[in-house]
Amino acid sequence: MTEEYLPLMMVGTLFVALMAGYPVAFTLGGVALLFGWIGFGFDFFFLLPLRIWGIMTNFTLLAVPLFVFMGVLLERSGLAEDLLETMGLLFGKVRGGLAISVVVVGALLAASTGIVGATVVTMGYLALPTMLKRNYQPELATGVITSAGTLGQIIPPSIILVILGDIINVPVGELFLAAVVPGFTLVFMYIVWIIFISAIKPELAPAIPVEERAKTSGVKLFKRVLLALLPPLALMTSVLGSIFMGIASPTESAAMGGIGAALLAFSHGKLSFKTVRESAEVTTRLTSMIFIILIGATTFGLVFRGLGGDDLIREFLSSEAIGENQALFMVMAALFLLGFFLDFIEITFIVIPIVAPIMVDLGFDPVWFAILVAMNLQTSFLTPPFGFSLFYLKGVAPPSITTGVLYRGAIPFVIIQVVTITALIFFPDLVLWLPGIVNEAMFSAR
């Protein structure tokens, strides 16, 4: 009887250890070794080196450090500063125009860098003081910045989509295609909310004064917008276009993106040995963190499956008392609640390898399910108490921006994300339409 409950005891021990503050990667590995020894003895782990070798030689996962390097280098190129200033002037005459410009820039940076922390911190430095100076409500200003910064989680090229593609065993390029419509639907929803709240409460988001906008208008503004938009659009086209057209794999496109980021940094006069070295150091730290967690999660998954844990979950979700839709709801609700306490990488490596095969067996499209997971995990950056996007902004915000302000500001955007996820569940074509069109066009071309 005790052996039947070992998988549940294993998950409980892991959760308690994580809540106690122990490092994720070593907790995963340590709990796995303990319960593997209890269940089978250490002979069970003879296959583990081959699993780890498979991770380290995975060509798809090589895109992770390349995309991280591209994002970090771009963050140091001055691209975000130019975009924010220009978009602020472009939308300045509209109530809530600065907030709209932050969302637009967040989307462009997401499609160029995909690094949530860098985007939130950069926009926190540049946009938050300006918005507060313009008498924006602090909750609205912080909510817009933190939510716009998380768009890098869903708008390709996204690191989480690369990881999910490898875990769920679906082409990363197809996931990138599937994420385009949901990602920009979320951008549209953010902008609609800003326009709505600015219309009913104009004092929350005033427009930029006419005399200030007059300093840069007409042809001068058009040239500035063109110069600010062309570099990120060119990078997006080269990286994503080469994937969508089948010219290059995601890993090859990520390498091309790194070269493009270096050229943009050079064009802004920011490319130096110091910049490249710092970008490489940050990339090494982030990549090492991701891969060591992946190794720990692989060890955990090996033991959990060996103890029959996945069979327990499959039997529970496949039981006659629980239908397919209820199973999907339970998985989505569990991911949402875990996002309050765990980092998205931890959830991805611990939970998704267990539930994804079960959901596919229940008949759900793996690409559609992967996008739902990515959208769900995006909310973990905004949900208290451990929303990382909130922490990033708190680190650069003035003392007047309290933790309560950050939490209250995030709530409307969390609701928007939940509404968007619900729409994707009821209208799967929002996810599957674009990959279907592109695949059909490529098949016809052959």
GIRAWO-V596691 format. One line per field, one symbol per residue. ss: DSSP state (~ for helix, > for strand, _ for the rest). A space follows every 10 residues. Layout:
ss = ???
This chain:
ss = __~~~~~~~~ ~~~~~~~~~_ ___~~~~~~~ ~~~~~~~~~_ _~~~~~~~~~ ~~~~~~____ _~~~~~~~~~ ~~~~~___~~ ~~~~~~~~~~ ______~~~~ ~~~~~~~~~~ ~~___~~~~~ ~~~~~~~~~~ ~~~____~~~ ~~~~~~~~~~ ~~~_____~~ ~~~~~~~~__ _~~~~~~~~~ ~~~~~~~~~~ ~~~~~~~~~~ _~~~_____~ ~~~____~~~ ~~~~~~~~~~ ~~~~~~~~~~ ~~~~_____~ ~~~~~~~~~~ ~~~~~~~___ __~~~~~~~~ ~~~~~~~~~~ ~~~~~~~~~~ ~~~~~~__~~ ~~~~~~~___ ___~~~~~~~ ~~~~~~~~__ ___~~~~~~~ ~~~~~~~~~~ ~____~~~~~ ~~~~~~~~~~ ~______~~~ ~~~~~~____ __~~~~~~~~ ~~~~~~~~~~ ~~~~~~__~~ ~~~~~~~~~~ ~~~~~_
